[in-house]
Amino acid sequence: MSIYRRSPRALAATLEPLRGAWAPDTLLAEVQRIWQDVVGPAIAAEASPRAERGGVLSVRCSAAAWAQELDLMGPLIVARLNERLRRGQVTRLRCSAAR
């Protein structure tokens, strides 16, 4: 019996354990890691966290309609983020449309 795998496997599975060591230890990095789980794949495909300052999370949206929708959902998203964060707190979202 050979000790080598004959079929290739995804590189992501190999790199996953190292991701924590490579990622910066910042509130923004943590939010980026959990973003899709918190907002769901549909919103994550249209909006992504880009910056954080003083608890205000800047989110870049694919269109103005998405920015408006996330502004309305802001308190709910902030509450869900803060339930999952290990460090720091998000106080509000600042959403803008990509240009």
GIKA-V395293 format. One record per pair of residues at least 12 apart in sequence whose ideal C-beta (glycine too) atoms are under 6 Angstrom apart, sorted by the first residue. I is the first residue (numbers start at 0). GAP is how many residues later the second one is. Records with the same first field share a line. If there is no record, write none. Layout:
BEGIN
I->GAP + GAP
END
This chain:
BEGIN
26->25 + 61
27->24
29->55
30->18
31->17
33->50
34->14
37->42 + 43
45->16 + 20
46->12 + 14 + 19 + 23
47->12
54->34 + 35 + 36
55->36 + 38
56->33 + 36
57->36
58->34 + 36
59->38
60->34 + 36
61->36
62->34
63->33
66->28 + 29 + 30
69->25
70->24
73->19
77->12
END
